[in-house]
Amino acid sequence: MALDGVSFRVERGELFALLGPNGGGKSTLFKILSTLLPAGGGAARVLGHDVAREPDAVRRSLGVVFQHPSVDCALTVEENLIHHGHLYGLSGRALRAALDVAVARLGLAERRRERVGRLSGGLMRRVELAKALLVGAEVLLLDEPSTGLDPGARREFHLHLRELREAEGITAVLTTHDMDEAERCDRVGVLDRGRLVALGPPDALKAQVGGDVLVVQAAQPETLRERVRARFGLEGRLVDGTLRLERPRGHELVRDLIDAFPDDIRAVTYGKPTLEDVFVRLTGHRLADA
C-alpha cells in the first residue's frame, strides 16, 4: 500500500497508535520506520536520525515487536535475551546487568529459566518487550501487539507500556485495527487507503462525531433515509445496509423515529461515539469492511 502525504510527529514519552484496516498503509509505514523498507519519497526521522541516511543509528534506538512472536520457544526467557544481546554486541557483565534489569522491569524475574513455549501469550509479549529494553531502546515500534491475546492479557500488556513510559520515558508507536487498543493510547492517527484521515487524542476525535450514534435497521434503508431527512432534517449515512444517524440526546430520537416510522424500522441501536464511528464518518465505511 502506497502512502499518500502522511505526516505526523510523535512526542517523547507518548503512546501513539496508528489505527486502520488491513491494507490501509500501517504495515508500509511500520516497515519504513523500522528501516526494513526504503521510502519512495518524503523523509522520516527517529530521534532526529534520518531513517534512510542513518539506518544504523535508528536501529540502535529502536525496539521492534513484530505481530508474530520473534522469540525461540525452545529456549528459556534468559537464553532468548542472551542471544538477542549478543546480536547487539553485549556480553559478559554488561549483558548480565542489562538482562537482570530487563526481566525485573517486565516482571519476568521468576520466569527467566522457563522455556518460552510454556508461557502464555501475554508473557511471551513481555519477553518481546524485555528484548527491546535489554539493548537500551528509547522508542518501541509494535506491530499489532495485541494479536492473539485475550482481553486480560491485552490490558496487562498496555499497563506495562504505561509503566515503562512513566518510569523510563519510553516512547511507543503501535499499529492496530483494535479500537480498544487505540483508545488506551495518548493520540491516534487514523489511516485509510494510504492517507492519514484523522489525528488526535481519542476523546477529541470522538467529539467530532457530533452527538450520539444511532444505527437503524430497516427493510428499505435508503427510502427511510429520505423520509428521516424530510421529517427531522437529519442527514443520515448508509453503511452496510443500515442507516447511521448522529444527534445529541440520541435517546430522544430513538423514540421519535419509532413513533414516526413504526412499520419501517426493524431495530435501532444507540450508543456514545466510538473510534469506529469516527472512522465511518471520515471514510464512509466500517473499519472491518475496508
BABALUM-910955 format. One record per residue: residue number from 1; residue in one letter; x, y, z of N, C-alpha, C in turn. Coordinates in Angstrom, 1 decimal. Layout:
BEGIN
   seq   type      n_u      n_v      n_w     ca_u     ca_v     ca_w      c_u      c_v      c_w
   NUM      a        X        Y        Z        X        Y        Z        X        Y        Z
...
//
This chain:
BEGIN
   seq   type      n_u      n_v      n_w     ca_u     ca_v     ca_w      c_u      c_v      c_w
     1      m      0.8     -1.2      0.0      0.0      0.0      0.0      0.9      1.2      0.0
     2      a      0.7      2.1     -1.0      1.5      3.4     -1.1      0.9      4.3     -0.1
     3      l      1.7      5.1      0.5      1.3      6.2      1.4      1.2      7.5      0.7
     4      d      0.1      8.2      1.1     -0.2      9.5      0.3     -0.2     10.7      1.3
     5      g      1.0     11.3      1.3      1.1     12.6      2.1      0.9     12.4      3.6
     6      v      1.3     11.3      4.1      1.2     11.0      5.5      2.3     11.8      6.3
     7      s      1.8     12.6      7.2      2.8     13.4      8.0      2.3     13.6      9.4
     8      f      3.1     13.2     10.4      2.8     13.4     11.8      4.1     13.4     12.6
     9      r      3.9     13.8     13.9      5.1     13.9     14.8      4.6     13.2     16.1
    10      v      5.5     12.3     16.7      5.2     11.7     17.9      6.2     12.3     19.0
    11      e      5.7     12.7     20.1      6.5     13.3     21.1      7.1     12.2     22.0
    12      r      8.2     12.6     22.6      8.9     11.7     23.5      8.0     11.3     24.7
    13      g      8.0     10.1     25.0      7.2      9.6     26.1      5.7      9.4     25.8
    14      e      5.4      9.5     24.5      4.0      9.3     24.1      3.6      7.9     23.7
    15      l      2.4      7.5     24.0      1.9      6.2     23.5      1.0      6.6     22.3
    16      f      1.4      6.2     21.1      0.8      6.7     19.8      0.3      5.5     19.0
    17      a     -0.9      5.5     18.6     -1.5      4.4     17.8     -1.7      4.8     16.4
    18      l     -1.4      3.9     15.5     -1.8      4.0     14.1     -2.9      3.1     13.8
    19      l     -4.1      3.6     13.7     -5.3      2.8     13.6     -5.8      2.7     12.2
    20      g     -6.1      1.5     11.7     -6.5      1.4     10.3     -6.8     -0.1     10.0
    21      p     -7.5     -0.3      8.9     -7.7     -1.7      8.4     -6.5     -2.3      7.8
    22      n     -6.5     -3.6      7.6     -5.5     -4.3      6.8     -5.5     -3.7      5.4
    23      g     -4.3     -3.3      4.9     -4.2     -2.7      3.6     -4.4     -1.2      3.7
    24      g     -4.5     -0.6      4.9     -4.6      0.8      5.0     -3.4      1.6      4.9
    25      g     -2.2      0.9      5.0     -0.9      1.6      5.0     -0.1      1.5      6.2
    26      k     -0.7      0.8      7.3      0.0      0.7      8.5      1.3     -0.1      8.4
    27      s      1.3     -1.2      7.7      2.4     -2.1      7.6      3.5     -1.4      6.8
    28      t      3.2     -0.7      5.8      4.2      0.0      5.0      4.9      1.1      5.8
    29      l      4.1      1.8      6.6      4.7      2.8      7.5      5.6      2.2      8.5
    30      f      5.1      1.1      9.1      5.9      0.4     10.1      7.3     -0.1      9.5
    31      k      7.2     -0.6      8.3      8.5     -1.1      7.7      9.4      0.1      7.4
    32      i      8.9      1.2      7.0      9.8      2.4      6.7     10.4      2.8      8.0
    33      l      9.6      3.0      9.1     10.2      3.5     10.3     11.2      2.5     11.0
    34      s     11.0      1.2     10.7     11.9      0.3     11.3     13.1     -0.1     10.3
    35      t     13.2      0.7      9.3     14.3      0.6      8.3     14.3     -0.7      7.5
    36      l     13.1     -1.3      7.4     13.0     -2.6      6.6     12.7     -2.3      5.2
    37      l     12.1     -1.1      4.9     11.7     -0.7      3.6     12.1      0.7      3.3
    38      p     12.8      1.0      2.2     13.1      2.4      1.9     11.8      3.1      1.4
    39      a     11.7      4.4      1.8     10.6      5.2      1.4     10.8      5.6     -0.1
    40      g      9.7      5.6     -0.8      9.8      6.1     -2.2      9.9      7.6     -2.4
    41      g      9.6      8.3     -1.3      9.6      9.7     -1.3      9.4     10.3      0.1
    42      g      9.7     11.5      0.3      9.5     12.1      1.6     10.6     11.7      2.6
    43      a     10.5     11.9      3.9     11.5     11.7      4.8     10.9     11.2      6.2
    44      a     11.6     10.4      6.9     11.2     10.0      8.2     12.4     10.1      9.2
    45      r     12.1     10.6     10.4     13.2     10.7     11.4     12.8     10.0     12.7
    46      v     13.7      9.3     13.3     13.5      8.8     14.6     14.6      9.3     15.6
    47      l     14.1     10.1     16.6     15.0     10.7     17.5     16.1     11.6     16.7
    48      g     15.6     12.2     15.7     16.5     13.1     14.9     17.3     12.5     13.9
    49      h     17.3     11.1     13.8     18.1     10.4     12.8     17.3     10.1     11.6
    50      d     17.8     10.4     10.4     17.1     10.1      9.2     17.1      8.6      8.9
    51      v     15.9      8.1      8.7     15.7      6.6      8.5     16.5      6.1      7.3
    52      a     16.5      6.9      6.2     17.2      6.4      5.0     18.7      6.6      5.1
    53      r     19.2      7.7      5.7     20.6      8.1      5.7     21.3      7.5      6.9
    54      e     20.6      7.3      8.0     21.3      6.9      9.2     20.6      5.6      9.8
    55      p     20.4      4.6      9.0     19.7      3.4      9.5     20.3      2.8     10.7
    56      d     21.6      2.7     10.8     22.3      2.1     12.0     21.9      2.8     13.3
    57      a     22.0      4.2     13.2     21.7      5.0     14.4     20.2      4.8     14.8
    58      v     19.3      4.7     13.8     17.9      4.5     14.1     17.7      3.1     14.8
    59      r     18.4      2.1     14.2     18.2      0.7     14.8     18.7      0.6     16.2
    60      r     19.8      1.4     16.5     20.3      1.3     17.9     19.3      2.0     18.9
    61      s     18.4      2.8     18.4     17.5      3.5     19.4     16.1      2.8     19.4
    62      l     15.9      1.8     18.5     14.6      1.2     18.3     14.5     -0.2     19.0
    63      g     13.3     -0.4     19.6     13.0     -1.8     19.9     11.8     -2.2     19.1
    64      v     11.8     -3.2     18.4     10.8     -3.6     17.4     10.1     -4.9     17.9
    65      v      8.8     -4.8     18.1      8.0     -6.0     18.4      7.1     -6.3     17.2
    66      f      7.3     -7.4     16.6      6.5     -7.8     15.4      5.2     -8.4     15.8
    67      q      4.3     -8.4     14.8      3.0     -9.0     15.0      3.1    -10.5     15.4
    68      h      4.0    -11.2     14.8      4.2    -12.6     15.1      5.4    -12.7     16.0
    69      p      5.4    -13.5     17.1      6.5    -13.5     18.0      7.8    -13.9     17.4
    70      s      8.9    -13.2     17.8     10.2    -13.5     17.3     11.1    -14.1     18.4
    71      v     10.5    -14.8     19.3     11.2    -15.5     20.4     11.3    -16.9     19.9
    72      d     12.3    -17.6     20.5     12.5    -19.0     20.2     11.9    -19.8     21.4
    73      c     10.8    -20.5     21.0     10.0    -21.2     22.0     10.8    -22.4     22.7
    74      a     11.8    -22.9     22.1     12.6    -24.0     22.6     13.6    -23.5     23.7
    75      l     13.9    -22.2     23.7     14.8    -21.6     24.7     14.1    -21.0     25.9
    76      t     14.8    -20.8     26.9     14.3    -20.1     28.1     14.2    -18.6     27.8
    77      v     13.5    -18.0     28.8     13.5    -16.5     28.7     14.9    -15.9     28.7
    78      e     15.7    -16.4     29.6     17.1    -15.9     29.8     17.9    -16.2     28.5
    79      e     17.8    -17.4     27.9     18.5    -17.7     26.7     18.1    -16.8     25.5
    80      n     16.8    -16.6     25.4     16.4    -15.7     24.4     17.0    -14.3     24.5
    81      l     17.1    -13.8     25.7     17.6    -12.5     25.9     19.1    -12.4     25.7
    82      i     19.8    -13.5     26.1     21.3    -13.5     25.9     21.6    -13.5     24.4
    83      h     20.9    -14.3     23.7     21.2    -14.4     22.2     20.9    -13.0     21.6
    84      h     19.8    -12.4     22.0     19.5    -11.1     21.5     20.5    -10.1     21.8
    85      g     21.0    -10.1     23.1     22.1     -9.2     23.5     23.3     -9.4     22.7
    86      h     23.7    -10.6     22.3     24.9    -10.9     21.5     24.8    -10.2     20.1
    87      l     23.6    -10.2     19.6     23.4     -9.6     18.3     23.7     -8.1     18.3
    88      y     23.5     -7.5     19.5     23.8     -6.1     19.7     25.2     -5.8     20.3
    89      g     26.0     -6.8     20.3     27.4     -6.6     20.8     27.5     -6.7     22.3
    90      l     26.5     -7.1     23.1     26.6     -7.1     24.5     27.1     -8.5     24.9
    91      s     27.9     -8.5     26.0     28.4     -9.8     26.5     28.9     -9.5     28.0
    92      g     29.2    -10.6     28.6     29.8    -10.6     29.9     29.0     -9.9     31.0
    93      r     29.6     -9.1     31.8     28.9     -8.4     32.9     27.9     -7.4     32.4
    94      a     28.2     -6.7     31.4     27.3     -5.7     30.8     26.0     -6.4     30.4
    95      l     26.1     -7.6     29.8     24.9     -8.3     29.3     24.1     -8.8     30.5
    96      r     24.8     -9.3     31.5     24.1     -9.9     32.7     23.4     -8.8     33.4
    97      a     24.0     -7.6     33.6     23.4     -6.5     34.3     22.2     -6.0     33.5
    98      a     22.3     -5.9     32.2     21.1     -5.5     31.4     20.0     -6.5     31.4
    99      l     20.4     -7.8     31.4     19.4     -8.8     31.5     18.6     -8.8     32.8
   100      d     19.3     -8.6     33.9     18.7     -8.5     35.2     17.7     -7.4     35.3
   101      v     18.1     -6.2     34.7     17.2     -5.1     34.7     16.0     -5.3     33.9
   102      a     16.2     -5.9     32.7     15.0     -6.1     31.8     14.0     -7.1     32.4
   103      v     14.4     -8.2     32.9     13.4     -9.1     33.5     12.7     -8.5     34.7
   104      a     13.5     -7.7     35.5     12.8     -7.1     36.6     11.8     -6.1     36.2
   105      r     12.1     -5.3     35.2     11.1     -4.3     34.7      9.8     -4.9     34.2
   106      l      9.9     -6.1     33.6      8.7     -6.7     33.0      8.1     -7.8     33.8
   107      g      8.6     -7.9     35.1      8.0     -8.9     36.0      8.3    -10.4     35.5
   108      l      9.5    -10.6     35.0      9.8    -11.9     34.4     11.0    -12.6     35.2
   109      a     11.3    -12.0     36.3     12.5    -12.5     37.1     12.3    -14.0     37.5
   110      e     11.1    -14.3     37.9     10.8    -15.7     38.4     10.6    -16.6     37.2
   111      r     10.5    -16.1     36.0     10.3    -16.9     34.8     11.5    -17.0     33.9
   112      r     12.6    -16.5     34.3     13.7    -16.3     33.4     14.3    -17.7     33.0
   113      r     14.1    -18.7     33.8     14.6    -20.0     33.4     13.5    -21.0     32.8
   114      e     12.4    -20.4     32.6     11.3    -21.2     31.9     11.4    -21.2     30.4
   115      r     11.0    -22.3     29.8     11.0    -22.2     28.3      9.9    -21.3     27.8
   116      v     10.2    -20.5     26.8      9.2    -19.5     26.4      8.0    -20.2     25.8
   117      g      8.1    -21.4     25.2      7.0    -22.1     24.7      6.0    -22.5     25.7
   118      r      6.3    -22.5     26.9      5.4    -22.9     28.0      4.6    -21.6     28.6
   119      l      5.0    -20.4     28.1      4.4    -19.2     28.7      3.1    -18.9     27.9
   120      s      2.3    -18.1     28.6      1.0    -17.6     28.0      1.4    -16.6     26.9
   121      g      0.4    -16.2     26.1      0.6    -15.2     25.1      1.0    -13.9     25.6
   122      g      0.4    -13.5     26.8      0.8    -12.2     27.4      2.2    -12.2     27.9
   123      l      2.6    -13.3     28.5      4.0    -13.4     29.0      5.0    -13.4     27.8
   124      m      4.6    -14.1     26.7      5.5    -14.0     25.5      5.7    -12.6     25.1
   125      r      4.6    -11.8     25.1      4.7    -10.4     24.6      5.6     -9.6     25.6
   126      r      5.6    -10.0     26.9      6.5     -9.3     27.8      8.0     -9.7     27.5
   127      v      8.2    -10.9     27.1      9.6    -11.3     26.7     10.0    -10.5     25.5
   128      e      9.1    -10.2     24.6      9.4     -9.4     23.4      9.8     -8.0     23.9
   129      l      9.1     -7.4     24.8      9.4     -6.1     25.3     10.8     -6.1     26.0
   130      a     11.0     -7.2     26.8     12.3     -7.3     27.5     13.5     -7.3     26.5
   131      k     13.3     -8.0     25.4     14.4     -8.0     24.4     14.7     -6.5     23.9
   132      a     13.6     -5.7     23.7     13.8     -4.4     23.2     14.5     -3.5     24.3
   133      l     14.1     -3.7     25.5     14.7     -2.9     26.6     16.1     -3.3     27.0
   134      l     16.4     -4.6     26.7     17.7     -5.1     27.0     18.8     -4.3     26.3
   135      v     18.5     -3.8     25.1     19.6     -3.1     24.3     19.4     -1.6     24.4
   136      g     18.6     -1.1     25.4     18.5      0.3     25.6     17.6      1.1     24.6
   137      a     16.6      0.4     24.1     15.7      1.1     23.2     15.0      2.3     23.8
   138      e     14.9      3.4     23.1     14.2      4.6     23.6     12.8      4.7     22.9
   139      v     12.7      4.1     21.8     11.4      4.1     21.0     11.0      2.6     20.7
   140      l      9.8      2.3     21.1      9.3      1.0     20.7      8.3      1.1     19.5
   141      l      8.6      0.2     18.6      7.7      0.1     17.4      7.0     -1.3     17.6
   142      l      5.7     -1.3     17.7      4.9     -2.5     18.0      3.9     -2.7     16.9
   143      d      4.0     -3.8     16.2      3.0     -4.1     15.1      1.9     -5.1     15.6
   144      e      0.7     -4.5     15.7     -0.4     -5.3     16.1     -0.1     -6.1     17.4
   145      p      0.4     -5.4     18.5      0.9     -6.2     19.6     -0.1     -7.0     20.4
   146      s     -1.4     -6.7     20.2     -2.4     -7.5     21.0     -2.9     -8.7     20.2
   147      t     -2.4     -8.9     19.0     -2.9    -10.1     18.2     -2.7    -11.4     19.0
   148      g     -3.8    -12.1     19.1     -3.7    -13.4     19.8     -3.9    -13.4     21.3
   149      l     -4.0    -12.2     21.9     -4.1    -12.0     23.3     -5.5    -11.9     23.8
   150      d     -5.8    -12.6     24.9     -7.2    -12.4     25.5     -7.3    -11.0     26.1
   151      p     -8.5    -10.6     26.4     -8.7     -9.2     26.9     -7.9     -8.9     28.1
   152      g     -7.8     -9.9     29.0     -7.0     -9.6     30.3     -5.5     -9.4     29.9
   153      a     -4.9    -10.3     29.1     -3.5    -10.1     28.7     -3.3     -8.8     27.9
   154      r     -4.3     -8.4     27.2     -4.2     -7.2     26.4     -4.1     -6.0     27.4
   155      r     -4.9     -6.0     28.4     -4.9     -4.9     29.3     -3.6     -4.9     30.1
   156      e     -3.1     -6.1     30.5     -1.9     -6.2     31.2     -0.7     -5.7     30.4
   157      f     -0.7     -6.0     29.1      0.4     -5.6     28.2      0.4     -4.0     28.1
   158      h     -0.7     -3.4     28.0     -0.8     -1.9     27.9     -0.4     -1.3     29.2
   159      l     -0.7     -2.0     30.3     -0.3     -1.5     31.6      1.2     -1.4     31.7
   160      h      1.9     -2.5     31.2      3.3     -2.5     31.2      3.9     -1.3     30.3
   161      l      3.2     -1.1     29.2      3.7      0.0     28.3      3.6      1.3     29.1
   162      r      2.5      1.5     29.8      2.3      2.8     30.5      3.3      2.9     31.7
   163      e      3.6      1.8     32.3      4.6      1.8     33.4      6.0      2.1     32.9
   164      l      6.3      1.6     31.7      7.6      1.9     31.1      7.7      3.4     30.7
   165      r      6.6      3.9     30.2      6.6      5.3     29.9      6.8      6.2     31.1
   166      e      6.1      5.9     32.2      6.2      6.7     33.4      7.6      6.5     34.0
   167      a      8.1      5.3     34.0      9.4      5.1     34.7     10.6      5.5     33.9
   168      e     10.5      5.2     32.6     11.7      5.3     31.7     11.6      6.4     30.6
   169      g     10.4      6.9     30.5     10.2      7.9     29.4     10.2      7.2     28.0
   170      i      9.9      5.9     28.0      9.8      5.2     26.7      8.7      5.7     25.8
   171      t      9.0      5.9     24.5      8.0      6.3     23.5      7.6      5.0     22.8
   172      a      6.3      4.8     22.6      5.7      3.6     21.9      4.8      4.0     20.8
   173      v      5.1      3.5     19.6      4.3      3.7     18.4      3.8      2.3     18.0
   174      l      2.5      2.1     18.0      1.9      0.8     17.7      0.9      0.9     16.5
   175      t      0.9     -0.2     15.7     -0.2     -0.3     14.7     -1.2     -1.2     15.2
   176      t     -2.5     -0.9     14.9     -3.6     -1.7     15.4     -4.8     -1.5     14.5
   177      h     -5.7     -2.5     14.5     -7.0     -2.3     14.0     -8.0     -2.6     15.1
   178      d     -7.5     -2.6     16.3     -8.4     -2.9     17.5     -8.7     -1.5     18.2
   179      m    -10.0     -1.2     18.2    -10.5      0.1     18.8    -10.1      0.2     20.2
   180      d    -10.3     -0.8     21.0    -10.0     -0.7     22.5     -8.5     -0.4     22.7
   181      e     -7.7     -1.0     21.9     -6.2     -0.8     22.0     -5.9      0.7     21.7
   182      a     -6.5      1.2     20.6     -6.2      2.6     20.2     -6.7      3.5     21.3
   183      e     -7.9      3.2     21.9     -8.5      4.0     23.0     -7.5      4.2     24.1
   184      r     -6.6      3.3     24.4     -5.7      3.3     25.5     -4.5      4.2     25.3
   185      c     -4.3      4.7     24.1     -3.2      5.5     23.7     -3.4      7.0     23.9
   186      d     -2.4      7.8     24.0     -2.5      9.2     24.2     -3.1      9.9     22.9
   187      r     -2.6      9.5     21.8     -3.1     10.0     20.5     -3.2      8.9     19.5
   188      v     -4.1      9.2     18.5     -4.3      8.2     17.4     -4.2      8.8     16.1
   189      g     -3.5      8.2     15.2     -3.6      8.6     13.8     -4.4      7.5     13.0
   190      v     -5.4      8.0     12.3     -6.3      7.0     11.6     -5.8      7.0     10.1
   191      l     -5.5      5.8      9.7     -5.0      5.6      8.3     -6.1      4.8      7.5
   192      d     -6.3      5.3      6.3     -7.2      4.5      5.4     -6.7      4.7      4.0
   193      r     -6.5      3.6      3.3     -6.0      3.7      1.9     -4.8      4.6      1.7
   194      g     -3.9      4.5      2.6     -2.6      5.2      2.5     -2.7      6.7      2.9
   195      r     -3.8      7.1      3.4     -4.0      8.5      3.8     -4.2      8.6      5.3
   196      l     -3.6      9.7      5.9     -3.9      9.9      7.3     -5.2     10.8      7.4
   197      v     -6.3     10.2      7.8     -7.6     10.9      7.7     -8.0     11.6      9.0
   198      a     -7.3     11.3     10.1     -7.5     11.9     11.4     -6.4     11.8     12.3
   199      l     -6.2     12.7     13.2     -5.0     12.7     14.1     -5.4     13.4     15.4
   200      g     -5.3     12.8     16.5     -5.6     13.5     17.8     -5.9     12.5     18.9
   201      p     -6.1     13.1     20.1     -6.5     12.2     21.3     -7.8     11.5     21.0
   202      p     -8.0     10.3     21.5     -9.2      9.6     21.2    -10.5     10.3     21.6
   203      d    -10.5     11.0     22.7    -11.7     11.7     23.1    -12.0     12.9     22.2
   204      a    -10.9     13.6     21.7    -11.1     14.7     20.8    -11.7     14.2     19.5
   205      l    -11.2     13.1     19.0    -11.7     12.5     17.7    -13.1     12.1     17.8
   206      k    -13.5     11.5     19.0    -14.9     11.1     19.1    -15.8     12.3     19.2
   207      a    -15.3     13.4     19.8    -16.1     14.6     19.9    -16.5     15.2     18.6
   208      q    -15.7     14.8     17.5    -16.1     15.3     16.2    -17.3     14.7     15.6
   209      v    -17.7     13.6     16.1    -18.9     12.9     15.6    -20.1     13.7     15.6
   210      g    -20.3     14.5     16.7    -21.4     15.5     16.7    -22.6     14.9     17.4
   211      g    -22.5     14.0     18.4    -23.6     13.6     19.1    -23.6     12.1     19.3
   212      d    -24.7     11.5     19.8    -24.8     10.1     19.9    -25.0      9.5     18.5
   213      v    -24.8      8.2     18.5    -24.9      7.5     17.2    -26.0      6.4     17.2
   214      l    -26.9      6.5     16.2    -27.9      5.6     16.1    -27.7      4.8     14.8
   215      v    -27.9      3.4     14.9    -27.8      2.6     13.8    -29.2      1.9     13.6
   216      v    -29.8      2.2     12.5    -31.2      1.8     12.3    -31.2      0.7     11.2
   217      q    -31.9     -0.4     11.5    -32.1     -1.5     10.6    -33.5     -1.3     10.0
   218      a    -33.6     -1.3      8.7    -34.9     -1.1      8.0    -34.9     -2.0      6.8
   219      a    -36.2     -2.3      6.3    -36.3     -3.1      5.1    -35.8     -2.3      3.9
   220      q    -36.0     -1.0      3.9    -35.6     -0.1      2.8    -34.8      1.1      3.4
   221      p    -33.6      0.9      3.8    -32.8      1.9      4.5    -32.7      3.2      3.6
   222      e    -32.6      3.1      2.3    -32.4      4.3      1.5    -33.7      5.1      1.5
   223      t    -34.8      4.5      1.4    -36.1      5.2      1.5    -36.3      5.8      2.8
   224      l    -35.9      5.1      3.9    -36.0      5.6      5.2    -35.1      6.8      5.4
   225      r    -33.9      6.8      4.8    -33.0      8.0      4.9    -33.7      9.2      4.4
   226      e    -34.4      9.1      3.2    -35.1     10.3      2.7    -36.2     10.7      3.6
   227      r    -36.9      9.8      4.1    -38.0     10.2      5.0    -37.6     10.8      6.3
   228      v    -36.4     10.3      6.8    -35.9     10.9      8.0    -35.4     12.3      7.7
   229      r    -34.8     12.5      6.6    -34.3     13.9      6.2    -35.5     14.8      6.1
   230      a    -36.6     14.4      5.5    -37.8     15.2      5.3    -38.5     15.5      6.6
   231      r    -38.5     14.5      7.5    -39.2     14.7      8.8    -38.4     15.4      9.9
   232      f    -37.1     15.1     10.0    -36.3     15.6     11.1    -35.2     16.5     10.7
   233      g    -35.0     16.6      9.4    -33.9     17.4      8.9    -32.5     16.9      9.2
   234      l    -32.4     15.5      9.3    -31.2     14.9      9.7    -30.6     14.2      8.4
   235      e    -29.3     14.4      8.2    -28.6     13.7      7.0    -28.0     12.4      7.5
   236      g    -28.6     11.3      7.2    -28.1     10.0      7.6    -27.1      9.5      6.6
   237      r    -26.4      8.4      7.0    -25.4      7.8      6.1    -25.7      6.3      6.0
   238      l    -25.7      5.8      4.8    -25.9      4.3      4.6    -24.6      3.6      4.7
   239      v    -24.5      2.6      5.6    -23.3      1.8      5.8    -23.8      0.4      6.0
   240      d    -23.3     -0.5      5.2    -23.6     -1.9      5.3    -25.0     -2.2      5.4
   241      g    -25.9     -1.5      4.6    -27.3     -1.8      4.6    -28.0     -1.3      5.8
   242      t    -27.4     -0.4      6.6    -28.1      0.2      7.8    -28.0      1.7      7.6
   243      l    -28.9      2.4      8.3    -28.9      3.9      8.3    -28.3      4.4      9.6
   244      r    -27.2      5.2      9.5    -26.5      5.7     10.7    -26.8      7.2     10.8
   245      l    -27.2      7.6     12.0    -27.6      8.9     12.3    -26.8      9.4     13.5
   246      e    -26.5     10.7     13.5    -25.8     11.3     14.6    -26.6     12.5     15.2
   247      r    -26.8     12.5     16.5    -27.6     13.6     17.1    -27.3     13.7     18.6
   248      p    -27.2     14.9     19.1    -27.1     15.0     20.6    -28.4     14.5     21.2
   249      r    -28.3     13.9     22.4    -29.5     13.3     23.1    -30.2     12.3     22.2
   250      g    -29.4     11.4     21.7    -29.9     10.4     20.7    -31.0      9.6     21.2
   251      h    -31.1      9.4     22.6    -32.1      8.5     23.1    -33.5      9.1     22.8
   252      e    -33.6     10.4     22.7    -34.9     11.0     22.4    -35.3     10.7     20.9
   253      l    -34.3     10.7     20.1    -34.5     10.4     18.6    -35.0      9.0     18.4
   254      v    -34.5      8.1     19.3    -35.0      6.7     19.2    -36.5      6.6     19.3
   255      r    -37.0      7.3     20.3    -38.5      7.3     20.5    -39.2      8.0     19.3
   256      d    -38.6      9.1     18.8    -39.3      9.8     17.8    -39.3      9.0     16.5
   257      l    -38.2      8.3     16.2    -38.1      7.5     15.0    -39.1      6.4     15.0
   258      i    -39.3      5.7     16.1    -40.2      4.6     16.2    -41.6      5.1     16.1
   259      d    -41.9      6.2     16.7    -43.2      6.8     16.6    -43.6      7.2     15.2
   260      a    -42.6      7.8     14.5    -42.8      8.3     13.1    -42.9      7.2     12.1
   261      f    -42.1      6.1     12.3    -41.9      5.1     11.2    -42.0      3.7     11.8
   262      p    -43.1      3.4     12.5    -43.2      2.1     13.2    -43.2      0.9     12.3
   263      d    -43.6      1.0     11.1    -43.7     -0.1     10.2    -42.4     -0.3      9.3
   264      d    -41.5      0.7      9.4    -40.3      0.7      8.5    -39.1      0.2      9.3
   265      i    -39.1      0.4     10.6    -37.9      0.1     11.4    -38.0     -1.2     12.0
   266      r    -36.9     -2.0     11.8    -36.8     -3.3     12.4    -36.1     -3.3     13.7
   267      a    -35.1     -2.5     13.8    -34.3     -2.4     15.1    -33.5     -1.1     15.1
   268      v    -33.2     -0.6     16.3    -32.4      0.6     16.5    -31.4      0.4     17.6
   269      t    -30.1      0.6     17.4    -29.1      0.6     18.4    -28.6      2.0     18.7
   270      y    -28.3      2.3     19.9    -27.9      3.6     20.3    -26.7      3.6     21.2
   271      g    -25.8      4.5     21.0    -24.6      4.5     21.8    -23.8      5.8     21.7
   272      k    -22.9      6.0     22.6    -22.0      7.1     22.5    -20.9      6.8     21.4
   273      p    -20.4      7.9     20.8    -19.4      7.7     19.7    -18.2      6.9     20.1
   274      t    -17.8      6.1     19.2    -16.5      5.3     19.3    -15.6      5.7     18.2
   275      l    -14.4      5.2     18.3    -13.4      5.4     17.2    -13.9      4.7     15.9
   276      e    -14.7      3.7     16.0    -15.3      3.1     14.8    -16.2      4.1     14.1
   277      d    -17.0      4.8     14.9    -17.9      5.9     14.4    -17.1      7.0     13.7
   278      v    -15.9      7.3     14.3    -15.1      8.3     13.7    -14.6      7.9     12.3
   279      f    -14.2      6.6     12.3    -13.7      6.0     11.0    -14.8      6.0     10.0
   280      v    -16.0      5.6     10.3    -17.1      5.6      9.4    -17.4      7.0      8.9
   281      r    -17.4      8.0      9.8    -17.7      9.4      9.4    -16.7      9.9      8.4
   282      l    -15.5      9.5      8.6    -14.4     10.1      7.7    -14.3      9.3      6.4
   283      t    -14.6      8.1      6.4    -14.3      7.2      5.2    -15.6      6.7      4.5
   284      g    -16.7      6.7      5.2    -17.9      6.2      4.6    -18.1      4.7      4.7
   285      h    -17.2      4.0      5.4    -17.3      2.6      5.5    -16.7      2.1      6.9
   286      r    -17.1      1.0      7.3    -16.6      0.4      8.6    -15.2      0.0      8.4
   287      l    -14.4      0.1      9.5    -13.0     -0.4      9.5    -12.9     -1.8      9.1
   288      a    -13.8     -2.6      9.7    -13.7     -4.1      9.4    -14.0     -4.4      8.0
   289      d    -14.7     -3.5      7.2    -15.0     -3.8      5.8    -14.0     -3.2      4.9
   290      a    -13.0     -2.5      5.4    -12.1     -1.8      4.4    -11.2     -2.8      3.7
//
